[in-house]
Amino acid sequence: MATETNAPCCSHGGGMKSWIMLALFVILTASFAYMAVKPSPGNEITIGNLTASQLEKTISVSADARRSVNPDLLTIQFSIETLNKTAKESQSENAARMDSVLNALKSNGIKNEDIETTSYNIYPEYDTNWVCPDAMVKCEDIERVSNTTLKGYRTVQSVAVNVKDLNSGGDMLDLIIDSGANRIDSVYFSLKDSTRKELEMSLLQEASENAKLKAQRVALGLGSRLGDAVSASTSYYYTPIYSNYVNMAKAESSGAAVSTPISSGQIDVSVSMNAAFEMK
């Protein structure tokens, strides 16, 4: 006797659910669009809190605030490179030389938080010569083949040091080289984070006041009154000062070593603002 089995069959429930979700998405999207741009009671389009006619009655201005300041932070980036027959020997020599440099820096007032390892690499290095296939026979250049031999392993460790006492910058440069570093990558002057933030806030206020004053003058010239600000955007600019240590020579006077002379100059900092105001 055949037995009738109620096997589950494909249902259209999943498809119906998808259509319902799609319909909800369309309704929500239309609702958000209506909230952003909606007709006013007088059939006038509003964007945000302003009507289209109000947007036409705005004054847009740009203003800036600038200041030249002395830097209060010196950053020295240096590297130690070592080449040995084995990777272990190369790493060991590099570590020993780096310890010597870091101990010297710490002994001269540099704190741990002012020292940062920026990169560490170890890789094989090869010597390549182009020789004739048969060493006993002369050949044309085009016939030569490469003969590659392992030269050793090079370890390169790079570190950045922040020096807050700018008067000791030259001494620190010399100390880094004398205690084991064999490459100075960069020397630049900048601002501490606290200094930069305080300066930025001050310039933002100044740029805002300049923008409002400019808009007031425009409104006055047009015979109107200035209303509230409706939008504003700002940009902050400041560039550290880089020095080329490679071109700096260690000065000597009367046979006595003098610290490497470095000077910072001033850093230009600026804030730019674009703002729009209602015009009544």
N, C-alpha and C positions, 0 to 999 in steps of 0.2 A: 504494500500500500504506500502510495506516495505521501510523504509528509510535507505539509505546507509550512514554510519557514518565513517569518516576518523579518527579512533582512533589512538593515537600514539603507535608506536610499538617499540619493543626493537631494539636498534641500535648497530652496531659493532664499533661505533666511539670511545667509551670508551676503548674497547680492543685494537684498533689500536693505540690510544694515549699512552697506557701503553707500547706497543711494541716500539714505537718511543722513549719514555723516557728511556727505558732499553738500546736501541741501543746507545743513546747519552751518557749514563753513562759508557758503555763499551768503547766507543771511547775516552771519557775524561780520564778514568782510564789508558788506554793504552798510552795516550799522556803524562800524568804525569810520568808514569814509563819510558817512552822513554826519558823524560827530565832528570830524575835522573840518569839513566844508559843508555847511548846512544853510538852508534858506532861512532868513530872518522873517519876523512877522510881516515885514513890508516887502517880502520876496527879494531881499537883498542878500547876496552870498556873504557869509562870514568866514574868515580864516583865523582860527584861534579865537582871540577875544576882540578882533578888529574886523570891521566890515571892509569891503573892497574900497568904498569911498574914503574910509579913514586911512587905509593904506596909501592911497594917493596923496594924502595930506601929511606926509612924513618928511623929515629932514634927515638925510644920511650924511654922516661925516666920518673922517678918519683923523686920528691924532696919535702922537707918540710921546714917549718920555725917554730920555737918554742920560746916561751917567758914565763917567770914566772913573774907575776905582783901582786902588792898588790890590794886587792879588794877595792872598794870605795862605796859599798852599802851593808847595813845590812837589811835583811827582817825578821821580827818576825811575826809568825802566831800564834794567840791565839784564845781561845774559851771561851764563858761563857755559863754554863749549869745551868738551874733552873728547879726544880720539884715542882709542886703545885697541889692541888686538882682539880682545874679547869684550862682550857686552858687559859682563860683570865688572871688569877692570875699569871700563869707561864710566859706568854708573858710580863705582866706588870713589874714583878720583873726583868726579863732578860733585858728589855729595860732600866730600871733605872740603873742597874749595868753597862750596856754598855755605857750609857751616862756619867757615872762617869769616866770610863776608857778613853773615847775619849776626854772628857773635860780636863783631866789631861795631856794627850798627847799633845793636842793643846796648853795648857798653858806652855808646855816645848819645844815649837818650831816646833812641827810636823804639817805640812800643810795638808789641806783637800785632795789635790791630792795625798798625800802619804799614804792615808788610804783607804782600799778597803774591802768591805764585800764580802767574798768568798762563804759563804753558810748560809742558815737560815732554820731550820727545827723545827717542833713541832709535837709530836706524843704521843699517850697514852702509858702508861707503866703499866704492870700488875704484880701481885704477883700470883704465881701458887703453890699450895700445893697439895700433893697426900694423900688422906684420905680414910678411909673405908666407904663403902656405908652407913652403919649404924654406926653412931658415938659411939654408946653404945656397939658395938661388935668389938672384935679384928679380924683382917683379914691378909691374906698373902699379900706380896707386889704386887703379880700379880693381886690381886683382888681390889686394890686401884683405885680410880678414881680421876681425877683432879678437884680441886676446885680453880677457877680463880676469882680474884677480882681486880677491877681497883685500881691501886696504885696512879695514878695521871697523869699529863701531863708534859712531859719534853720538854723544849725549848732549842735548841742549836744554838747559833749564832757564826760564825767564821769570823775573820777579819785578814787581812795582813797589816802590817805597815812597810813602808820603812824608815829606819833611815840612813841619809846621813852623819851624824857626827859619825863616828865609835867609837870615844872615849867615847861617851855617851851611847853606846850599853848596858852596864851592868846596868846603871841607868834606862834606858827605860824598861828593863826586870823587874826590881824590881818595877818600877812605875806601870806597867801593872798589876802585881799580887796584889800589895798593894791597888790599886784603885778598884778592883772588879773582875778581871778575875780569873777563877779557873782551867784553863788548858792552858799550852804552848804546841802547836802542833809541831812547828819546828823553828829553828833559823839557818839561812844560810847567807853566804857572797857571793856576786856576783859583777858584773860590771854594771855601768850605761849604758844605751843604747848608749849614745854618746861616752863613753870610749870604749865600745865593738866594735862599728863600725870603729872608728879611728884605733884601734889595728888590726882589721881584714884587713883593707886596707893596712896597713904597712906590715903585714905578707904576704899578697898576693903578693905584689911587691917583697919581699925578696924571697919567694918561686919560683916566676917566674924567678928571676935572678939566683937562684940556679939551676933550671931546665935547663936554657939555657947554663950556664957554664958547667954543666955535659954533655950536648949534644955536646958542642964544644970539650970537652976533648975526647969524644968517636969518633967524626969525625976525630980529629987530629990523634988519634991512628990508625984509619983505612986508613989514607992517603987521606981523603976526605975533602970537605968544607961543612960547615953547611949552609943550606938554610933557608927559612922562616918557621915559625911555621904553621902547618896545622891543629892542634887540641889541645885542652886543657880542662881539667876538674879539679875542685877543691873541697875540703872538709874542713869544719871549725869545730874545736873541742874546747869546753871549758866547764868545769863542776864546778858549784858552790860548796862551801865548807859548809857542814852541820855540826852543832854542836848539841850535845845531852844535852839539858837544864835540862832534868830530873836528870842527874847525876851531875849537878852543885849545889854546896852548897853555900848558901849566907854566905860570910865570916864575921866574927866579930872580932874586935880588940879593947881591953881595954873597952869593953862594948858598943862601938860605932859601929853602923851598917856601913858596907862597901858595895859598889855596887858589884853585882855578877861579878866575873872576866870572861871575854870571850876573846879569841884570834882568829885571823883569819887565820894566815899563808898566803901562797901565792897561787894564782890560775894559773894553767898551761893552756896556750892557744896555739893552733897550727893550722897551715894550711897545708894541703897536696895537691900536684898537680901532675897530670899525663899529659904529653905533648908529642907531636910528631912533629919532624922537618924534612924538606926535607934534603936529603944528596946529594951533587953534586960532 
